[in-house]
Each structure stands twice: as structure tokens, then as C-alpha cells.
Amino acid sequence: MIESSRSGVRIDLNEFKLHLYLRNKSQLTLHFNSPSRRFYLSVIALVVNEMKKLGKIKSISLQEHLDQLALLNESIGDAAGSSEKENLLPRIYRKWKNSLPNLEEAPLFKILGRKKEEGDGAIGKIYSFTDAEKDAWANLFEYMGSEENVRIKFAIDKIGVGLNETEIIFEGSRNGDAWNRFTSSLKRNGKEKSEPREDSAILEPSPTSFSPPQKGKFTWLSRHQWIGLIAAVGILAGGVIIVKHYLSPTPIMVASVDRMKYPLPDRPSIAVLPFVNMSEDPNQDFFSDGLTEEVITTLSKSPHLFVIARNSAFTFKGKPIRIDHVAEQLGVRYVLEGSVRREAMRVRITAQFIDALTGHHLWAERYDREMKEILTLQDEIALKIMTALHVKLQKDDARVMARGVKNLESYLKAMEGWQLVHRGTKEDNALARSLAREAIALDPNYARGFHLLATTHVRDVWLGTAKPPQESLERAIEITQKAIALDPTDDNPRSFLAYLYAMTRQWDKGFPEVEKALALQPNSPEALYNLGAFLFLASKPEEAIPLFKESIRLNPFAPAGHFRTLSGAYCQTHRHEEAIEMAKIAVQRAPESHASYLQLAAVLSVGGYIEEARGAAAQVLKINPKFSVQQYAGALAFKDRSHLDYMIDALHKAGLK
């Protein structure tokens, strides 16, 4: 159960569970299932949060956090004991010393998935663990001093866990943000209990419920749905509802237009942040990430919206989130964030849609559905955003990635495969191909399964595992054509096919596919980039540049290759300073890539900066000592040979051979 190996700890303040995950695939889940027990889990969370703030695993003085401890005791602890210092701190000390380390009798928690058995003598029923397991658990609870002067430590290093492998989760947030949300919700709950409400005020209840709703009572979800209905009616009537209490337990910093890295578009602009995986199994990230991608895809169908691409949105995954910071970094006004919990054949999703310029929640919702409803639910979330922004999808635009799914297991396998493809390793690519084949076997008419399979063949070319590359490309074209035949309305395989035609120099076939992809999804940064790449390779750089720029605006954290190609287009139009600027960004994005330094060497050479160009060329050879200009030229597909010669000459001047 517990071993001295690298693993992970998750403190779930939504359900008051502590999870231990170990590399040998075993796990332990402790449920603190009463008010007094919840109090002690929150004490553990407080200690972990303080250690994270310090950046080290060390003892924390309880006396310095007496106010927070009193808040915890008076709220979730249900005032089971006095909150006075002389009573509260000694009580925590005694429990930390004697009760929490007791894994066998477990006086302060229930161990899920296990049953107590009769013990020896007068002990009564106990959980069965080895001596090593019991000692490992007990060693987590270190203390110094005693009574009111106690300092305590949750010694995760004793089981081989680091601070970066330990997390606190609450309401879709992690670690420090989660703790702040948690304590703020407790403060607000206490204030609402102590202050009478005016009948005329529209107040929303706390989104955190620490006990299951009882039959016949007015639950948070049903109440929220009524508020949502009232808001919808108000919108249709042209009225305005002013809400004074928001769902977020912590104040949201307001974004500033002046601090935005990019000017706001002339249509509603949205970033969909990666949904946080709240499932007990951390390997379910593929599911929460897949849900995020599909919401992005559905929203991107509308020409009335500006939707940030997946690549850029996912740069915020696993990081502390500040809505104002996200909006300013991406140049958007609206942000969607949420969490996903998958349990067997049910899925629970929370989502909130925020106006970053005002800090207002336009809506927040919780969904508890069967897995078979997940496809419909994805559309519901997208359509709810559309309604809030007064825009609509066209009649047949909804559900792009999920369209055509008849087998849920096939859909889930493809979803997992796409997450593996994004990782970009040889091993992950092989696993993704296996999952694609399994998805197709389960549903031979699932277009996205074929698209995934084709993508793995192209990844072989990029990763250098395709032998020969031409056969992999031809196979990818054949499979992608099959995907398009199964679903002609999906822009993704069309855009991908156009890219494949460029790789194989089939110009006449490629242009129509990209144009069709853009018509299907005008917000697609991939389609915009692919069309730009076509024009660039077809020796039409002037027409390619605006498409590259629009693609990067939709995807501010685009891969280095996008900036390299834009740099090349600027270079072909003799805009050398802009070409150098884009090449430098490519180097910043991928400093380990010889291709980024290669582009920088070329444009510096063309711009007349020969010494700097030679410095960049030296970096190319440092990263890839076997580089040759001839091999590089053979991989380029310029329609006009003079453009290729232009680049070759620049590289020779930089000292490359």
C-alpha cells in the first residue's frame, strides 16, 4: 500500500478525501466523513499549503495560524470543540500525535475499499496493514513541541513524495488558489448565516455543499437552474439583471485592456482553459483534456466568435490560474474554466464563464450525467456560452469532433489517443496508433478514429521512425481520405489532408481542401496556417503573411514552426527586420531545435548581419552536427526554385555547408 517510492498525494476539499497514489499502481483513499473529521483533513491541507508557500517540507507553527484554525473549527468542524487557543491547539496536537497516525483503528477517517476485521484482544475491529505500511503512514505526522507551542509537519518526503507531487483541490482550482477559494467560501458561509437576507435581493448560495442534499430540500443545482432561467427570460425581454453575489468564492482581479498583449478582436473573444481532472484516477486527464478540446472546437464553428486555440489555452494547464492574467496574456475578454470528475459511467462537470474585464460571472453550472450523455453535454456548454454572448451556431454546426459517434468506447479510445499524439514521443505515438485501431474496430464508421490513425503515420515522419517516409505519407493520405468520406463536414481531416498534399507537392489537390476547411471552421488556426503554408510554398508569400498572422493571433502560444514559417514569408518579401523578429521568437519557443536557429541564421544572413548569422549557424551544428544544406533543401517543397536558391545562398553565407 505505502512504499518509499515516488508517488503523489491529493487532498480533495470538495469531498474531504485524501488520496495516495503510488507508482506500483496501488492507492489509498481516506474519507474524513464527519464535521470533526473534516476539520482535521483541513488542518493537513493548511500545513501542506504553508509548506508549498515556503517551497520546502518543514514544520509549521499552529500558533501563527490560529485565526485560520478557528475559522476551520467554527465552520466545517461544526464547533465540535472550543476555538480558544488554550483548547484548540492542544486538541490538534493530541490528534496529530495519537489519532491521525493510527492507520489500523482509523479513528478520524474511513478507508474506502477496505473493511475492518476483528483485531486481537480488546482492540476491536481494525484495518489490516503490514507493519511497514503502518509505520510509513505514521511517519507522515511529525511534530515539535507540544500543546499551545506545537509545530507540525506533514512529512510527505518520508514516503518519497515531493511538494510538486502533492496537491490540494477545490472547486476546479489547485493548491494555493484552491486553499484561498476554500477558506473564502467558509468565511462567506459564516457571514451569510449571521446576516439576515433581504427578500428583494437575488443571492446565490455557496457552491460548496458539505453534505448530500436531502430529498425534498431546495438544492443548489435546482436553485441555480431557476436563476439561470430567470436570467434567460431577462435577456430575451431585453432586461438587465444585476447580480451582487458571484459563484466564485474569491474576488477576481479585473483585467485591463491596456495590459493586454494583443488588441481585443472586434467580436466576442474567448479562452477555454483546460478542465481540471477531479477524478480519483489521475490518468483520466485524457478525458478532461478531450472535453476541453471539443468545447473549443464547437465554439470555433461560429464566425461570430474569436476562440483561442488549444495549444495556447493548454499552456495554463496545471498552473495557478488568475483570470485577469489569462485574459491579458491571450488578449481575450471572456474565460471559461471548470472541472471534470468521472466515476464509472457517470460524469460530473462544473463550469463557470467569466467576463475578465468586469470580474462578473456570466453563468456557472454543475452537471451530473451518465457517460452516454457526454456528447450532448459538450454542446450544451458551448450553446450556453453562445446564449450568454447573444450569438448562435448555425443549424447544423454543433458537435464536430463528436459527430458520428455511435460507440462510446470507441470515442473514449480516440480521445485518449489524441492526448498521446500531442505528447509527441515515439512511445506515445505507438500507443496512439494502437488506440486508433481499437477505436476503428469498435466503430468502423468513426471518422475521427481514422484521422487519428493517419496522424500517427505522419508523426512517424516527424519523429524519424518512418521507413521510408514517402510510404508513410501516402498511407496517411489514403486514411485521411477515408475519414473525409465518412464525415465530409469535419474541417480537421480536410485541413490535415491539405498539409499532406503540400508535403507531397500535390498543389492542385491541396488548395481546395484548405478552402473547404476554412469554410467549415473560420476560427481554425490550423486551417489558416495550412492555407498560409500552401501559399508560402507556392511562392505567394504576400498572400500567406496575413493568414499566418491571423493563425498566431488565434494561437498566441503557437509552436515554434509557425513563427519560423512566418519568418520565411517575411524574408521572401524582403521584410528582413520582421523576419529576424519572428525567427528570434521561434528560438525562444524551441531553443533545443536546430530548425529555429537555422531560420535565424538564414534571415540574419539575408539581412546583412553576417557575424550574427554565423553565431546562429554554430548553434545549428552544436545541436545537429550532421546537418547539411543539401539535406535541408531536399525537404523543402517550394514551387518556385528561385525561392529555394535564395535560402540556400543565405545559409552558405552563414557558414553552413
TILO-482673 format. One record per residue (C-alpha): x, y, z; residue in one letter. Coordinates in steps of 0.02 Angstrom, whole numbers, padded with zeros to 5 digits, always signed. Layout:
BEGIN
XYZA...
END
This chain:
BEGIN
+00000+00000+00000M+00128+00130+00054I+00308+00117-00002E+00458+00232-00002S+00446+00273-00187S+00398+00421-00296R+00211+00443-00290S+00081+00576-00261G-00039+00649-00132V-00205+00734-00171R-00309+00822-00039I-00486+00841-00105D-00579+00977-00008L-00735+00952-00113N-00766+00778-00044E-00644+00780+00104F-00540+00636+00041K-00353+00610+00048L-00283+00506-00095H-00112+00425-00100L-00055+00368-00273Y+00096+00256-00294L+00200+00208-00445R+00163+00025-00416N-00018+00070-00463K-00084+00048-00285S-00178+00186-00200Q-00258+00226-00034L-00410+00338-00010T-00455+00405+00162L-00626+00485+00185H-00643+00611+00327F-00830+00587+00339N-00896+00692+00484S-00881+00877+00534P-00746+00845+00666S-00651+00730+00548R-00662+00856+00405R-00582+00983+00519F-00426+00876+00536Y-00410+00850+00348L-00421+01038+00328S-00279+01055+00455V-00174+00939+00347I-00218+01047+00196A-00169+01205+00290L+00001+01130+00332V+00029+01073+00152V-00020+01244+00085N+00102+01331+00203E+00242+01211+00154M+00206+01247-00030K+00215+01434+00004K+00384+01409+00087L+00442+01293-00051G+00505+01163+00072K+00441+01022+00183I+00459+01094+00358K+00366+01112+00522S+00227+01242+00531I+00185+01338+00689S+00000+01320+00729L+00002+01474+00840Q+00042+01582+00689E-00116+01518+00603H-00237+01524+00748L-00364+01632+00654D-00375+01509+00509Q-00386+01361+00627L-00527+01445+00721A-00618+01477+00556L-00599+01294+00508L-00660+01236+00677N-00811+01351+00680E-00864+01309+00501S-00830+01134+00438I-00781+01073+00612G-00956+01123+00669D-00880+01197+00828A-00853+01021+00896A-00735+01097+01025G-00684+01269+01085S-00590+01382+00964S-00496+01467+01104E-00308+01449+01087K-00285+01357+01252E-00410+01224+01197N-00394+01216+01007L-00205+01199+00987L-00183+01061+01119P-00327+00965+01039R-00244+00971+00868I-00078+00921+00947Y-00155+00767+01029R-00245+00712+00870K-00089+00739+00764W+00015+00640+00888K-00103+00496+00927N-00258+00483+00816S-00209+00534+00639L-00058+00416+00632P-00167+00267+00683N-00198+00180+00517L-00258+00019+00597E-00402+00087+00702E-00426+00244+00594A-00519+00346+00725P-00527+00502+00614L-00562+00431+00442F-00636+00288+00344K-00527+00193+00221I-00626+00170+00061L-00623+00000-00022G-00575-00091+00137R-00670-00171+00280K-00622-00181+00461K-00590-00353+00533E-00589-00417+00711E-00425-00373+00797G-00331-00457+00937D-00387-00438+01116G-00480-00279+01161A-00435-00180+01006I-00598-00219+00918G-00614-00207+00729K-00463-00142+00635I-00400-00117+00458Y-00269-00244+00407S-00100-00172+00356F+00080-00231+00367T+00195-00156+00498D+00293-00067+00361A+00133+00012+00294E+00076+00068+00465K+00247+00143+00504D+00255+00234+00338A+00085+00315+00369W+00127+00360+00549A+00290+00442+00495N+00191+00572+00397L+00135+00656+00559F+00288+00741+00634E+00281+00870+00773Y+00394+00978+00879M+00349+01049+01049G+00178+01017+01123S+00010+01090+01172E-00003+01276+01125E+00175+01288+01058N+00168+01141+00940V+00242+01144+00765R+00180+01009+00647I+00238+00938+00481K+00152+00827+00353F+00313+00734+00310A+00274+00678+00132I+00459+00658+00097D+00455+00504+00211K+00354+00412+00077I+00457+00481-00067G+00338+00620-00117V+00390+00798-00160G+00291+00959-00143L+00265+00966-00331N+00182+00794-00321E+00062+00849-00184T-00093+00949-00225E-00245+01025-00143I-00403+01035-00250I-00565+01130-00225F-00696+01196-00346E-00592+01174-00504G-00435+01253-00429S-00273+01182-00364R-00153+01215-00223N-00142+01397-00164G-00292+01452-00268D-00391+01302-00205A-00349+01342-00023W-00395+01525-00044N-00561+01479-00126R-00596+01353+00012F-00564+01472+00158T-00655+01615+00070S-00808+01505+00047S-00805+01464+00233L-00796+01649+00277K-00939+01689+00160R-01045+01546+00226N-01020+01608+00402G-01067+01785+00352K-01225+01727+00264E-01277+01629+00418K-01251+01779+00533S-01331+01912+00422E-01518+01912+00379P-01558+01921+00193R-01673+02046+00116E-01817+01967+00022D-01786+02077-00129S-01603+02026-00150A-01553+01895-00277I-01420+01797-00184L-01338+01640-00247E-01297+01507-00118P-01124+01439-00087S-01069+01319-00222P-00995+01205-00089T-01108+01082-00001S-01027+00978+00134F-01169+00852+00145S-01278+00771+00012P-01442+00864-00025P-01589+00781+00060Q-01748+00734-00029K-01873+00873-00038G-01749+01011+00002K-01707+01156-00114F-01535+01105-00181T-01400+01219-00252W-01419+01147-00426L-01606+01167-00439S-01595+01341-00367R-01460+01389-00491H-01562+01322-00635Q-01706+01435-00583W-01589+01584-00576I-01522+01537-00748G-01699+01527-00815L-01742+01698-00744I-01583+01768-00823A-01625+01692-00991A-01800+01765-00987V-01724+01933-00940G-01607+01926-01089I-01748+01886-01209L-01850+02029-01138A-01706+02149-01156G-01692+02172-00968G-01537+02180-00864V-01508+02079-00705I-01377+02145-00584I-01303+02006-00479V-01213+02060-00321K-01150+01891-00263H-01048+01783-00377Y-01013+01597-00381L-00826+01616-00362S-00780+01614-00179P-00630+01726-00208T-00629+01900-00284P-00574+01901-00466I-00444+02028-00516M-00508+02131-00661V-00411+02125-00824A-00354+02285-00908S-00363+02320-01094V-00204+02423-01077D-00107+02273-01010R-00163+02153-01146M-00026+02083-01258K-00143+02088-01407Y-00285+02207-01450P-00458+02138-01417L-00542+02072-01576P-00698+02155-01643D-00804+02005-01592R-00825+01914-01425P-00659+01833-01381S-00647+01676-01276I-00516+01564-01196A-00572+01392-01138V-00450+01337-01003L-00411+01152-00979P-00544+01072-00871F-00464+01009-00709V-00468+00821-00684N-00550+00791-00516M-00566+00603-00539S-00483+00490-00413E-00379+00419-00557D-00252+00549-00617P-00238+00452-00780N-00410+00520-00827Q-00326+00681-00884D-00355+00624-01063F-00542+00635-01033F-00543+00810-00956S-00423+00872-01091D-00529+00794-01227G-00685+00878-01160L-00594+01045-01163T-00541+01020-01344E-00715+00977-01401E-00792+01131-01320V-00657+01236-01407I-00696+01152-01573T-00883+01179-01559T-00863+01362-01513L-00741+01387-01656S-00879+01342-01778K-00960+01511-01754S-00894+01653-01864P-00961+01773-01732H-00835+01717-01601L-00646+01730-01581F-00588+01571-01493V-00410+01542-01431I-00334+01381-01496A-00300+01227-01393R-00110+01246-01393N-00116+01417-01312S-00255+01376-01188A-00162+01222-01130F-00007+01321-01082T-00103+01361-00922F-00135+01178-00879K-00081+01129-00703G-00035+01308-00657K-00113+01427-00530P-00244+01524-00628I-00283+01709-00619R-00420+01754-00740I-00354+01930-00770D-00182+01861-00810H-00253+01734-00933V-00357+01868-01021A-00209+01987-01034E-00087+01854-01096Q-00206+01791-01231L-00295+01954-01273G-00473+01896-01236V-00619+01962-01137R-00705+01800-01083Y-00635+01646-00996V-00716+01476-00967L-00646+01366-00828E-00708+01209-00747G-00676+01035-00681S-00723+00856-00725V-00749+00706-00614R-00776+00539-00698R-00837+00394-00593E-00876+00232-00684A-01018+00275-00804M-01059+00446-00732R-00976+00613-00759V-00989+00771-00655R-00939+00937-00731I-00931+01110-00656T-00904+01261-00768A-00905+01448-00748Q-00898+01581-00882F-00816+01744-00831I-00804+01918-00904D-00623+01960-00863A-00647+02148-00890L-00780+02159-00754T-00744+02005-00648G-00927+01956-00666H-00984+01776-00687H-01099+01772-00837L-01152+01599-00783W-01096+01448-00682A-01167+01274-00688E-01147+01098-00622R-01193+00944-00722Y-01212+00765-00661D-01245+00650-00808R-01222+00474-00870E-01071+00450-00983M-01182+00412-01132K-01242+00593-01123E-01068+00668-01134I-01084+00715-01318L-01244+00811-01288T-01169+00893-01134L-01022+00962-01232Q-01143+01050-01348D-01245+01115-01201E-01092+01202-01128I-01048+01282-01295A-01227+01335-01328L-01242+01411-01154K-01091+01520-01192I-01170+01571-01357M-01330+01620-01270T-01236+01724-01142A-01149+01819-01283L-01305+01834-01391H-01233+01731-01534V-01292+01566-01605K-01222+01420-01701L-01293+01386-01871Q-01423+01250-01884K-01304+01104-01917D-01143+01169-01843D-01141+01088-01670A-01040+00937-01621R-00889+00925-01734V-00768+00804-01653M-00910+00704-01577A-01014+00694-01736R-01045+00519-01799G-01007+00433-01635V-01112+00278-01611K-00997+00186-01491N-00946+00274-01330L-00798+00159-01300E-00732+00199-01474S-00750+00385-01439Y-00655+00370-01273L-00512+00271-01352K-00493+00402-01488A-00497+00541-01358M-00357+00457-01261E-00260+00430-01422G-00264+00615-01466W-00190+00660-01297Q-00047+00538-01329L-00016+00612-01502V+00001+00786-01426H+00143+00724-01314R+00249+00692-01469G+00360+00546-01416T+00392+00385-01512K+00317+00279-01373E+00161+00386-01358D+00138+00385-01546N+00142+00195-01549A+00013+00187-01409L-00096+00314-01500A-00093+00207-01658R-00146+00055-01559S-00291+00153-01482L-00342+00219-01654A-00353+00042-01721R-00454-00013-01570E-00573+00135-01595A-00597+00090-01779I-00626-00093-01735A-00764-00041-01614L-00842+00081-01739D-00783+00061-01921P-00878+00219-01970N-00799+00336-01843Y-00707+00470-01945A-00604+00538-01801R-00531+00365-01772G-00464+00363-01950F-00400+00542-01933H-00305+00490-01776L-00230+00339-01864L-00172+00447-02011A-00093+00572-01891T+00013+00436-01811T+00086+00393-01983H+00136+00574-02011V+00210+00582-01836R+00321+00438-01889D+00392+00552-02023V+00421+00695-01900W+00498+00579-01770L+00612+00494-01896G+00534+00323-01871T+00454+00311-02044A+00546+00197-02165K+00530+00257-02297P+00442+00424-02261P+00355+00429-02431Q+00260+00270-02393E+00201+00339-02226S+00139+00498-02310L+00047+00401-02445E-00032+00290-02312R-00083+00444-02213A-00165+00521-02368I-00263+00362-02401E-00327+00350-02220I-00369+00536-02211T-00472+00523-02371Q-00569+00384-02285K-00603+00498-02136A-00668+00635-02251I-00779+00512-02343A-00856+00461-02177L-00883+00641-02121D-00866+00774-02257P-00918+00912-02134T-00769+00895-02016D-00636+01026-02056D-00495+00940-01961N-00456+00797-02082P-00481+00915-02231R-00352+01036-02164S-00238+00890-02124F-00257+00819-02299L-00208+00986-02373A-00049+00982-02268Y-00012+00807-02332L-00034+00865-02512Y+00093+01003-02478A+00215+00877-02407M+00199+00775-02566T+00196+00927-02683R+00020+00896-02748Q-00025+01080-02761W-00184+01069-02864D-00263+00947-02741K-00214+01043-02585G-00289+01215-02610F-00472+01158-02622P-00456+01056-02461E-00392+01203-02359V-00525+01319-02428E-00660+01193-02382K-00586+01176-02208A-00591+01364-02182L-00770+01372-02243A-00818+01239-02116L-00724+01320-01971Q-00668+01501-01998P-00589+01506-01825N-00471+01361-01858S-00289+01416-01831P-00233+01251-01908E-00331+01282-02068A-00269+01462-02077L-00090+01405-02052Y-00105+01265-02180N-00176+01383-02310L-00036+01506-02272G+00092+01366-02288A+00019+01320-02457F+00032+01498-02520L+00208+01516-02450F+00271+01355-02531L+00178+01403-02690A+00287+01560-02694S+00147+01679-02643K+00218+01745-02477P+00122+01910-02484E-00042+01815-02477E+00024+01696-02344A+00077+01826-02215I-00097+01887-02159P-00154+01707-02140L-00003+01663-02033F-00033+01817-01926K-00216+01777-01900E-00173+01598-01855S-00048+01657-01724I-00173+01781-01654R-00293+01638-01625L-00150+01537-01553N-00030+01659-01466P+00073+01516-01395F+00086+01431-01563A+00228+01308-01594P+00396+01374-01650A+00366+01308-01826G+00227+01435-01854H+00345+01578-01817F+00482+01501-01924R+00365+01493-02073T+00305+01672-02047L+00487+01724-02036S+00517+01638-02203G+00370+01730-02283A+00435+01898-02220Y+00607+01854-02287C+00537+01813-02460Q+00453+01984-02464T+00616+02070-02409H+00543+02125-02241R+00705+02072-02157H+00685+02152-01985E+00515+02071-01961E+00587+01906-02022A+00725+01917-01891I+00600+01959-01754E+00493+01806-01794M+00646+01693-01804A+00702+01751-01632K+00531+01708-01562I+00549+01535-01639A+00715+01514-01549V+00635+01568-01385Q+00494+01443-01410R+00608+01298-01457A+00789+01333-01405P+00828+01147-01420E+00777+01145-01604S+00911+01164-01737H+00773+01216-01859A+00740+01376-01760S+00924+01426-01762Y+00931+01378-01946L+00792+01500-01988Q+00877+01635-01884L+01043+01605-01972A+00959+01621-02142A+00865+01783-02109V+01013+01864-02019L+01120+01821-02170S+00994+01893-02293V+00978+02049-02184G+01166+02078-02190G+01205+02027-02010Y+01338+01901-02061I+01428+01882-01893E+01265+01855-01800E+01212+01733-01936A+01370+01632-01910R+01335+01627-01723G+01162+01555-01757A+01238+01432-01882A+01359+01373-01747A+01209+01332-01637Q+01134+01230-01779V+01290+01122-01788L+01302+01110-01599K+01127+01037-01591I+01139+00936-01751N+01321+00903-01800P+01266+00805-01954K+01165+00948-02030F+01189+00979-02216S+01113+01114-02326V+01083+00987-02463Q+00978+00876-02349Q+00881+01028-02289Y+00846+01086-02467A+00780+00915-02513G+00647+00928-02378A+00578+01094-02441L+00437+01094-02567A+00448+01269-02646F+00357+01276-02811K+00472+01414-02872D+00652+01352-02868R+00720+01529-02854S+00646+01545-02679H+00738+01388-02626L+00901+01450-02703D+00878+01614-02607Y+00876+01518-02441M+01020+01403-02489I+01130+01551-02533D+01090+01635-02367A+01139+01479-02270L+01303+01461-02364H+01347+01642-02320K+01313+01600-02138A+01446+01464-02149G+01339+01309-02167L+01378+01176-02297K
END
